[in-house]
Amino acid sequence: MFAGDLHAQRRIALTTSHAPGTPRPSVAASLFLALRPAQWTKNLIVFAALIFGQRLLDVDSVVRAAVAFLAFCALSGVVYILNDVVDREADRQHPLKRFRPIAAGHLSVTLALTTAGVLLTGALLASLWLGPAFLVHAAAYVLLQVAYSLGLKRQVILDVLSIALGFVIRASAGGAAIHVPVSQWLLVCTILLALFLALAKRRHEITLLGEDAARHRAILGEYTPYLVDQMISVVTASTLMGYAFYTVSSDTTERFGTKWLGLTLPFPLYGIFRYLYLVHRRSQGGSPTELLLADRPLLLCVALWGATTIALIYHPWTLAR
């Protein structure tokens, strides 16, 4: 096992259960960890419409976007619980996933499913408050994730496409929450970037588990490192080209009143190349969210991209139009 994987195992043990050798965690702590709060950063995509829809300075829109974010955090928690319940036997054979609360036996299936039901009810009530359009997105997200857990995750190519589509639904839901149409370019960039991350995660799983990959998860037997690398190459180029076209398109420049968004291209260039470096040279990429939070250069790149983009979109000369 690579040194990077050992570090990843320690991080996952701390964030999804308790570190080996430490006292058994409380039921409340196990329940909270089963919701995988570290993964909630994925739901930040719902704020994309708030930023690119130029509603960041509108208090009502900010509140609605925040409620949408919390609703998807609850929904994703429900999905993680259901997935862990279904996969608990297989997870016990995985070198990293065996530390998850349900697989480790720290959280009963009954309590986990009861909590999932409560969270689902609360999320759907919040979705009703946000409006019919958001409710449709929330329902579509849940149905997609259930379909993924029950079958799509065992279908080659469809498994990673399903993961990417989940991000698209969240991005579109962010627009529905504040009644702002989401650019088609933004949705294209979202699905391509999500595909890139999903494929990188598949590669990490294959290299980590080696010959035992198919035994831990059957779908991994359908992939090889070479095949995944070819897919990553296609998606990487498509992601960067899609983002470049989005920033310089006439629709974008007219909408935001600035032709300088193209200057932000170096940030996704560096970010994607840095991520590939970490995947290939540091044997990381098993958890995109944990990798983002743990790698300072990558985190700084994302922060600078966000600050630069907001500065260009919300500059006084843009708002005055």
C-alpha positions as CSV (number, residue, x, y, z in Angstrom):
1,M,0.0,0.0,0.0
2,F,1.3,3.4,-0.9
3,A,2.3,6.0,1.7
4,G,-0.4,8.3,0.4
5,D,-3.0,5.6,0.9
6,L,-1.9,5.1,4.5
7,H,-2.4,8.7,5.1
8,A,-5.8,8.5,3.4
9,Q,-6.8,5.6,5.6
10,R,-6.0,7.6,8.7
11,R,-8.0,10.6,7.5
12,I,-11.0,8.4,6.6
13,A,-10.8,6.6,9.9
14,L,-11.0,10.0,11.7
15,T,-13.7,11.5,9.5
16,T,-16.0,8.5,8.9
17,S,-15.7,6.6,12.2
18,H,-13.1,6.5,15.0
19,A,-9.4,5.9,14.7
20,P,-8.4,2.3,15.4
21,G,-7.4,1.7,19.0
22,T,-9.5,4.6,20.4
23,P,-12.6,4.2,22.5
24,R,-15.9,3.3,20.8
25,P,-17.6,6.6,19.6
26,S,-21.0,7.5,20.9
27,V,-24.1,6.8,19.0
28,A,-24.6,10.5,18.3
29,A,-21.1,10.8,17.0
30,S,-21.5,7.7,14.8
31,L,-24.8,9.0,13.4
32,F,-23.2,12.3,12.5
33,L,-20.2,10.7,10.9
34,A,-22.5,8.4,8.9
35,L,-23.9,11.5,7.2
36,R,-20.4,12.2,6.0
37,P,-20.2,15.9,6.7
38,A,-16.9,16.2,4.9
39,Q,-18.7,15.4,1.7
40,W,-21.2,18.2,2.1
41,T,-18.7,20.5,0.2
42,K,-20.1,18.9,-2.9
43,N,-23.4,20.7,-2.3
44,L,-21.7,24.1,-2.6
45,I,-22.4,23.8,-6.3
46,V,-25.9,25.0,-5.5
47,F,-24.4,28.5,-4.9
48,A,-23.1,28.7,-8.5
49,A,-26.4,30.2,-9.8
50,L,-26.3,32.7,-6.9
51,I,-22.9,33.9,-8.0
52,F,-23.2,33.7,-11.8
53,G,-26.8,34.9,-11.7
54,Q,-25.5,38.1,-10.0
55,R,-27.7,37.6,-6.9
56,L,-24.9,37.4,-4.4
57,L,-25.9,40.9,-3.0
58,D,-29.6,40.1,-2.8
59,V,-30.4,39.0,0.8
60,D,-33.5,37.0,-0.1
61,S,-31.7,35.0,-2.7
62,V,-28.8,34.3,-0.4
63,V,-31.2,33.0,2.2
64,R,-33.0,30.8,-0.3
65,A,-29.7,29.5,-1.6
66,A,-28.6,28.7,1.9
67,V,-31.8,26.7,2.5
68,A,-31.2,24.9,-0.8
69,F,-27.7,24.0,0.4
70,L,-29.0,22.6,3.7
71,A,-31.7,20.7,1.9
72,F,-29.2,19.0,-0.3
73,C,-26.9,18.3,2.7
74,A,-29.8,16.4,4.3
75,L,-30.6,14.6,1.1
76,S,-27.0,13.6,0.5
77,G,-26.9,12.4,4.1
78,V,-29.9,10.2,3.4
79,V,-28.3,8.8,0.3
80,Y,-25.0,8.0,2.2
81,I,-26.9,6.2,4.9
82,L,-28.9,4.1,2.4
83,N,-25.8,3.3,0.5
84,D,-23.9,2.3,3.6
85,V,-26.8,0.1,4.7
86,V,-26.9,-1.7,1.3
87,D,-23.1,-2.0,1.1
88,R,-22.3,-2.8,4.7
89,E,-21.1,-6.3,4.0
90,A,-18.9,-5.3,1.1
91,D,-17.6,-2.3,3.1
92,R,-16.3,-4.6,5.8
93,Q,-13.9,-6.1,3.4
94,H,-12.6,-2.8,2.1
95,P,-9.3,-1.5,3.7
96,L,-10.8,2.0,4.1
97,K,-14.6,1.7,4.1
98,R,-14.6,-0.8,6.9
99,F,-14.2,2.1,9.3
100,R,-17.6,3.6,8.4
101,P,-20.0,3.6,11.4
102,I,-22.5,1.1,9.9
103,A,-19.9,-1.3,8.5
104,A,-17.9,-1.1,11.8
105,G,-21.1,-1.9,13.8
106,H,-21.1,1.4,15.7
107,L,-24.5,2.3,14.3
108,S,-27.5,0.1,14.0
109,V,-29.3,-0.3,10.7
110,T,-32.7,0.6,12.3
111,L,-31.5,3.9,13.8
112,A,-29.7,4.8,10.6
113,L,-32.8,4.2,8.5
114,T,-35.0,6.1,11.0
115,T,-32.7,9.1,10.9
116,A,-32.7,8.9,7.1
117,G,-36.5,9.1,7.1
118,V,-36.5,12.1,9.4
119,L,-33.9,13.9,7.3
120,L,-35.8,13.1,4.0
121,T,-39.0,14.5,5.5
122,G,-37.3,17.7,6.6
123,A,-35.5,18.2,3.2
124,L,-38.8,17.7,1.3
125,L,-40.5,20.3,3.5
126,A,-37.7,22.8,2.8
127,S,-38.0,22.0,-0.9
128,L,-41.7,22.7,-0.8
129,W,-40.9,26.1,0.7
130,L,-38.5,26.8,-2.1
131,G,-41.0,26.1,-4.7
132,P,-42.3,23.4,-7.1
133,A,-39.2,23.6,-9.4
134,F,-36.8,23.0,-6.6
135,L,-38.9,20.2,-5.3
136,V,-38.7,18.5,-8.7
137,H,-34.9,18.8,-8.6
138,A,-34.7,17.4,-5.1
139,A,-36.9,14.4,-6.0
140,A,-34.9,13.8,-9.2
141,Y,-31.7,13.8,-7.1
142,V,-33.1,11.3,-4.6
143,L,-34.4,9.0,-7.4
144,L,-31.1,9.2,-9.2
145,Q,-29.1,8.3,-6.1
146,V,-31.5,5.5,-5.2
147,A,-31.1,4.1,-8.7
148,Y,-27.4,4.4,-8.4
149,S,-27.3,2.5,-5.1
150,L,-29.6,-0.2,-6.4
151,G,-28.1,-0.8,-9.8
152,L,-26.4,2.0,-11.8
153,K,-23.2,1.7,-9.7
154,R,-22.8,-1.7,-11.2
155,Q,-23.1,-0.6,-14.8
156,V,-19.8,0.3,-16.5
157,I,-19.6,4.0,-17.6
158,L,-23.2,4.6,-16.4
159,D,-21.8,4.6,-12.8
160,V,-19.6,7.6,-13.3
161,L,-22.1,9.4,-15.5
162,S,-24.7,9.0,-12.7
163,I,-22.3,10.6,-10.3
164,A,-21.7,13.5,-12.7
165,L,-25.5,14.0,-13.3
166,G,-26.0,14.4,-9.6
167,F,-23.8,17.5,-9.7
168,V,-25.7,18.8,-12.6
169,I,-29.0,18.4,-10.8
170,R,-27.6,20.3,-7.8
171,A,-26.3,23.1,-10.0
172,S,-29.7,23.4,-11.7
173,A,-31.5,23.2,-8.4
174,G,-29.5,26.2,-7.2
175,G,-31.0,28.2,-10.0
176,A,-34.5,26.9,-9.3
177,A,-34.2,28.0,-5.7
178,I,-33.6,31.6,-6.5
179,H,-35.6,31.7,-9.8
180,V,-32.6,32.2,-12.0
181,P,-32.0,30.3,-15.3
182,V,-28.8,28.4,-15.3
183,S,-26.5,28.8,-18.3
184,Q,-26.1,25.7,-20.4
185,W,-22.4,26.3,-20.5
186,L,-22.3,26.1,-16.7
187,L,-24.1,22.8,-16.7
188,V,-21.7,21.5,-19.4
189,C,-18.7,22.5,-17.3
190,T,-20.3,21.0,-14.2
191,I,-20.8,17.6,-15.7
192,L,-17.4,17.5,-17.3
193,L,-15.6,18.4,-14.1
194,A,-17.7,16.0,-12.1
195,L,-16.8,13.2,-14.6
196,F,-13.1,14.1,-14.2
197,L,-13.3,13.7,-10.4
198,A,-15.4,10.5,-10.6
199,L,-12.9,8.9,-13.0
200,A,-10.0,9.9,-10.9
201,K,-11.6,8.3,-7.9
202,R,-12.2,5.1,-9.9
203,R,-8.5,5.1,-10.8
204,H,-7.5,5.5,-7.2
205,E,-9.7,2.6,-6.2
206,I,-8.3,0.3,-8.8
207,T,-4.7,1.0,-8.0
208,L,-5.3,0.9,-4.3
209,L,-7.1,-2.5,-4.3
210,G,-5.0,-4.0,-7.1
211,E,-6.0,-7.6,-8.0
212,D,-8.7,-7.5,-5.2
213,A,-10.5,-4.6,-6.8
214,A,-13.3,-6.7,-8.5
215,R,-13.8,-8.7,-5.3
216,H,-14.4,-5.5,-3.3
217,R,-16.6,-4.0,-5.9
218,A,-17.6,-5.9,-9.1
219,I,-17.7,-2.8,-11.3
220,L,-14.0,-2.1,-10.7
221,G,-13.3,-5.3,-12.7
222,E,-14.7,-3.6,-15.8
223,Y,-12.1,-0.9,-15.6
224,T,-8.3,-0.9,-16.1
225,P,-5.9,2.0,-15.2
226,Y,-5.2,2.4,-18.9
227,L,-8.9,2.6,-19.8
228,V,-9.6,5.1,-17.1
229,D,-6.6,7.2,-18.0
230,Q,-7.9,7.4,-21.6
231,M,-11.3,8.6,-20.3
232,I,-9.6,11.1,-18.0
233,S,-7.6,12.5,-20.9
234,V,-10.8,13.1,-23.0
235,V,-12.7,14.6,-20.1
236,T,-9.8,16.8,-19.0
237,A,-9.4,18.4,-22.5
238,S,-13.2,18.8,-22.8
239,T,-13.5,20.4,-19.4
240,L,-10.8,23.0,-20.1
241,M,-12.2,23.8,-23.6
242,G,-15.7,24.0,-22.2
243,Y,-14.7,26.5,-19.5
244,A,-12.6,28.5,-22.0
245,F,-15.5,28.8,-24.4
246,Y,-17.9,29.7,-21.6
247,T,-15.7,32.6,-20.4
248,V,-15.2,34.1,-23.8
249,S,-18.6,33.5,-25.4
250,S,-20.6,36.5,-26.5
251,D,-23.5,35.5,-24.2
252,T,-21.2,35.5,-21.2
253,T,-19.5,38.8,-21.9
254,E,-22.8,40.5,-22.6
255,R,-24.5,39.0,-19.5
256,F,-21.7,40.1,-17.1
257,G,-20.6,43.2,-18.9
258,T,-16.9,42.1,-18.9
259,K,-14.7,40.4,-21.4
260,W,-12.0,39.5,-18.8
261,L,-13.4,36.3,-17.4
262,G,-11.1,34.5,-19.8
263,L,-8.3,35.6,-17.5
264,T,-9.5,33.1,-14.9
265,L,-8.5,30.1,-17.2
266,P,-5.1,29.6,-15.5
267,F,-6.8,28.6,-12.3
268,P,-8.7,25.6,-13.7
269,L,-5.6,24.7,-15.7
270,Y,-3.5,24.6,-12.6
271,G,-6.2,23.0,-10.5
272,I,-6.7,20.1,-12.9
273,F,-3.0,19.6,-13.5
274,R,-2.4,19.6,-9.7
275,Y,-5.1,17.1,-9.2
276,L,-3.7,14.8,-11.8
277,Y,-0.3,15.2,-10.2
278,L,-1.7,14.1,-6.8
279,V,-3.5,11.2,-8.4
280,H,-0.6,9.8,-10.4
281,R,2.4,10.8,-8.2
282,R,1.0,10.9,-4.7
283,S,-1.5,8.0,-5.2
284,Q,-4.4,10.2,-3.9
285,G,-7.8,11.0,-5.3
286,G,-10.0,8.5,-3.3
287,S,-12.0,11.3,-1.9
288,P,-12.1,14.5,-4.0
289,T,-13.5,16.6,-1.1
290,E,-10.9,15.5,1.4
291,L,-8.1,16.0,-1.1
292,L,-9.3,19.5,-1.8
293,L,-9.4,20.4,1.9
294,A,-6.0,18.7,2.6
295,D,-3.9,20.0,-0.3
296,R,-3.1,23.6,0.3
297,P,-2.0,24.5,-3.2
298,L,-5.2,23.1,-4.6
299,L,-7.4,24.8,-2.0
300,L,-5.6,28.1,-2.6
301,C,-6.2,27.7,-6.3
302,V,-9.9,27.3,-5.9
303,A,-10.1,30.2,-3.4
304,L,-8.2,32.5,-5.8
305,W,-10.4,31.4,-8.7
306,G,-13.6,32.1,-6.7
307,A,-12.3,35.5,-5.5
308,T,-11.2,36.6,-9.0
309,T,-14.4,35.5,-10.6
310,I,-16.6,37.3,-8.1
311,A,-14.5,40.4,-8.4
312,L,-14.9,40.4,-12.2
313,I,-18.7,39.7,-12.1
314,Y,-19.5,42.1,-9.2
315,H,-17.1,45.0,-10.2
316,P,-19.0,48.3,-10.0
317,W,-18.8,48.8,-13.7
318,T,-20.6,45.5,-14.2
319,L,-23.3,46.1,-11.6
320,A,-23.9,49.6,-13.1
321,R,-25.1,48.1,-16.4
